[in-house]
Amino acid sequence: MPKKLLHAETLPTLVQERLSTWGRCIHTQRLRQRITVADVCARMSISEATLRRMEKGDAGSGAGAYLTALLILGMFDEATPPLAPTLWSDAPHRRVKLSKQERGDGDVEYF
């Protein structure tokens, strides 16, 4: 069995809540649309165990798997609205300036 990359304990609460919400949505919509676990798994090329973990909001399932399931069930745009272009197409010359503490300037102590 492959090693899990992420554990729920190490994730920020907001991220874990979002994964749980996506999982509940996948489960609810699959049932409402009367789509079997086997059908979803076949379309996604994943195991039933993986789908069950996703439906529980498991962080070890890849983001691509969650997004693919949301797309298959017709909820992709509602669950993951597109980002505003200004977030990723900003001028490439802008850089974040480090604080004095991060640069190591001055007599700033860390502890």
Order of alpha helices (4+ residues) and beta strands (2+ residues): alpha-alpha-alpha-alpha-alpha-alpha
